């Protein structure tokens, strides 16, 4: 049984491009981290703003999942995409429960 497609086996440069992109992203992350520490960008206000933005995007993703789920049921019916969206929705809520329990038990 072959896991990789024949196109990939003939031309593996696509995966090489992805690897190089990941390496570049890691380098840029550490450069930005160093610059941010020198300019004191990561203080309490930054953390609070960042956490609030993440919470609101989490809420928005919940609504987007539900809307996409509804659209998939209407146009595709019960198919792979329905089960994929259902799995993503369940994982989304499980991670929300786990992080909620973690932070509610953690002494802040």
N, C-alpha and C positions, 0 to 999 in steps of 0.2 A: 504494500500500500504506500503510495507516494503522498507525502504531506505538502511538498512544494510543487507549484505548477511548473510545467515545462518551460514557459516563458521566463520564469525566474531563474531556473537552472541554466538557461542559455544566456541570460543577461542579468547578473546579480547586482548591477550598479544601483538599482533603486534602493535596495536595503542599505548599501554603502552610503548613499545620500542621506538616508534617515539616521544612520549612526553618526555621521558627521554633523548633522543638524542638532542631534541631542548633545553631542560634545560641545558645540558652539553655544547652545542654550545654557549648559552648566557653567561654562566660562563666563558668559555674560551675567549670569546670576551672581557669581562670586564677585565680579567687578562691581556690580551695582550694590551689593551688600557692603563692600569695603567703602565705596563712596558715601553710601547712606550713613554708615557709622561715623565717618569723619565729619559729616555735616549734621549729625545728631537728628536724623530724620525718623528714627524708630523710637520715639518717646511714647508716653502714655496716651497722648491725644491721637497719635498715629495708630496705636494698637486698638483704641476704642473705635475710631472711625473705620478701620479695617474690619473689625469684628462685626460692627453693625452692617457694613456693606455685604459681608459674607452671609449674614443672617437674612438680609432682604433678598439676596440672590437665591438663597436656598428656598425661601418662600415662593419666589417667582418660578423656580424650577418645578415646584410641586404643582402649580397651576398649569405650567406648560406641559408637564407629563400628562395631566388629566385631559387637557384639550387635545393633545396628540393621540392619546388613547381613544378618545371619542371619534376623532377623524379616521383613525385606522379601522375601527370597528365599522364605520359607515362605508368606507371606500374599499377596504381589503377584506373585511370579514374576519373570522377567526382563522388567522394564518400565523406564519412565523413572526411577522412584525408585531402582531398582537401579543404573542408570548414574550417577545423580546422587550417590548415596552412594559409589560406586566412585571417581568423580572427586574428591570431597571427601577420601576416604581417601588417594588418590594425592597430592593437593596437600598434605595434612597431613604426609605422610612426606617429600615433596620439600622443604618448608620446614624440617623437622627436619634433613634432611641438609645443606641450605645453611647454616643457622645453626650446626650442629655443625662444619662445615668452617671457617666464618668464625671461630668462637671458638677452635678448636683451633690455627689459624694466627696468631691475634692474641696478642701478648705481653701477658700480664696482669700 
